[in-house]
Every structure is written in structure tokens, then in C-alpha cells.
């Protein structure tokens, strides 16, 4: 068990070192593509929810407040 724990710590420290020194990906990815990715995700999400709300026929249990009337109260007679 000691060998396994030592190997796990060694791997995690190597991964942390690689993250600190930077990866091989260009550092300007967000400045180049960030807004396009954000707009694309927003458009996709809006399109999917528009389809779900309008075309799938889901019954959305909306609040009945103002549409339902309480039953009239009746006194019980002692007959």
C-alpha cells in the first residue's frame, strides 16, 4: 500500500508542476474564441428550450392561483 500511495503522490505533484508551467495550448484561446463560444452556447441553449417549451406538449403545472375557486362553505344541520 505504501508504494501505491507514494506513486499517487508523485503523479499528483508532476501534474501540478505541469499546470504551473503551462500547457502546450496557446494562451490566447479565450481572447480569440471566448465570445464566439459564449454566443454559440447561448444560442444553442435558447433554441433547445424554445423547442421544448413550444413543441413537446409538456404540461407545465403552473400555479392555479386566481383560476380555482374554493368550495362554498355549508353548515351541517343537526336533523
Helices and strands as residue ranges (DSSP letters): H 2-21, H 29-55
